[in-house]
Amino acid sequence: MAGAPHPIGTNHPIGTNTRIRIARPSRDLAAAMRFHTEGLGLEVPWRTTEHPPGEHDLLIVGPPGGAWHLELTHAPEQPLEPAPTVDDLFVVYLGEPVADDLLSRLLAVGGTRVAAHNPYWDQHGVTVTDPDGYRLVLCSRTWSD
C-alpha cells in the first residue's frame, strides 16, 4: 500500500536490525532457566542476582547472537501467576525432525509433552509445556515451508 506508514513510524521500520524481546511472568526463574538453557540450549545474556526491594527478578534467555530474547520476570513482593492459554505458543523452527535427545532434555528439566491445540503443530513437530505452563513448539519445518 503506497504511502502507508511503517509499523513503528516513518524512520523506524521493523526489519533486519530490529531486536525483539518477549516478556512474561514466571513462578520460578531457576526452573525456567534450567528449561531454556539445559533443555532448549539457549544462553543467558542477563540475570539479576540481587533482589532490590520493589524490583522484579529478571532472567533473559536467547540464542547466541540472536535478534530476539525471552524475558522472564518474577516480582517477589507482587508475584503474578502465569496464565498461558493452549494457543500461547513459542515456536522454534528447526528445519529438521525433532531430535530425541532434545526432547529428552526438555522433559528432564521440567517440560511436559502435550498434544497441540492446533493439529498442525502435531503434524509438523512436538509441543512441550515449560515449568510455567507456556507451550514450546519444536517444529520440524523451516520458516519458509
C-alpha positions in Angstrom: 0.0 0.0 0.0 1.7 3.2 -1.2 2.1 5.9 1.4 1.3 3.6 4.4 3.4 4.4 7.4 6.0 2.0 8.7 4.7 -0.2 11.6 6.7 1.7 14.2 6.9 5.1 12.5 8.4 6.7 9.4 12.0 6.3 10.3 11.9 3.0 12.2 10.5 0.1 10.1 10.6 -3.3 11.6 13.4 -5.0 9.7 16.7 -6.9 9.9 18.2 -4.6 12.5 15.2 -4.8 14.8 15.6 -6.6 18.1 12.7 -8.4 19.7 12.1 -9.2 23.4 9.0 -11.1 24.6 8.3 -10.7 28.3 6.2 -12.8 30.5 5.9 -13.7 34.2 7.4 -16.8 35.8 6.7 -18.6 39.0 10.3 -19.9 39.4 13.1 -18.3 37.5 15.6 -21.1 38.4 13.3 -23.8 36.9 12.7 -21.6 33.8 16.5 -21.1 33.4 17.1 -24.9 33.5 14.3 -25.5 30.9 15.6 -22.9 28.5 19.3 -23.4 28.9 19.9 -27.1 29.8 16.8 -28.2 27.9 16.5 -25.9 24.8 20.1 -24.8 24.7 19.6 -21.0 24.9 22.1 -18.7 26.6 21.6 -16.3 29.5 22.8 -12.8 28.5 21.3 -11.3 31.7 20.0 -12.4 35.0 19.5 -10.4 38.1 21.4 -11.7 41.1 20.3 -9.2 43.7 16.8 -8.7 44.9 16.3 -4.9 45.4 13.1 -4.2 47.2 10.3 -3.2 44.8 12.1 -4.5 41.7 11.4 -7.6 39.6 13.8 -10.5 39.4 14.8 -10.9 35.8 16.0 -13.7 33.5 16.7 -13.1 29.8 17.4 -16.1 27.5 18.0 -16.3 23.8 20.2 -17.8 21.1 23.8 -16.8 20.9 24.0 -13.6 18.9 20.3 -13.7 18.3 18.0 -10.8 17.4 15.4 -11.9 19.9 15.2 -12.7 23.6 12.7 -14.1 26.0 12.4 -12.1 29.2 11.1 -13.9 32.3 10.2 -11.9 35.3 9.2 -12.6 38.9 8.1 -10.0 41.4 8.6 -11.5 44.8 6.6 -8.8 46.5 3.7 -8.9 44.0 4.0 -12.3 42.1 1.9 -12.8 39.0 0.6 -16.2 38.2 1.4 -17.1 34.6 -1.8 -17.6 32.7 -0.9 -19.1 29.3 -3.7 -20.5 27.0 -3.4 -23.5 24.8 -2.6 -21.2 21.9 0.1 -19.1 23.5 3.0 -20.6 21.6 6.7 -20.1 21.4 7.6 -21.8 18.1 11.1 -22.8 17.2 11.5 -23.8 13.5 14.3 -26.4 13.5 14.2 -27.3 9.8 14.7 -31.0 10.7 13.0 -33.7 12.7 13.0 -33.1 16.5 16.0 -35.0 17.9 15.1 -37.5 20.7 17.9 -36.1 22.9 16.4 -32.6 22.7 13.0 -33.8 23.7 14.5 -35.9 26.5 16.5 -32.9 27.8 13.4 -30.8 27.9 11.4 -33.4 29.7 14.2 -34.0 32.2 14.3 -30.3 33.2 10.6 -29.9 33.9 8.9 -29.9 30.5 5.8 -32.0 29.8 4.9 -33.2 26.3 1.3 -32.4 25.4 -0.9 -32.6 22.3 -1.1 -29.4 20.4 -4.4 -27.4 20.4 -3.9 -26.9 16.7 -3.3 -30.3 15.0 -0.9 -28.6 12.5 1.8 -28.5 15.2 1.4 -32.2 15.9 1.8 -32.9 12.2 5.0 -30.9 12.0 6.6 -31.2 15.4 6.3 -31.6 19.1 4.7 -29.5 21.8 6.1 -29.2 25.3 4.9 -27.1 28.2 7.6 -25.3 30.2 7.6 -25.2 34.0 5.2 -22.2 33.9 2.8 -23.9 31.6 3.7 -22.0 28.4 3.8 -24.1 25.3 7.0 -24.6 23.3 6.6 -26.0 19.8 9.6 -27.6 18.2 8.7 -27.5 14.5 10.4 -29.7 12.0 9.7 -27.3 9.2 11.6 -24.2 8.2 10.2 -20.8 8.5 9.7 -20.7 4.7 8.0 -24.1 4.3 
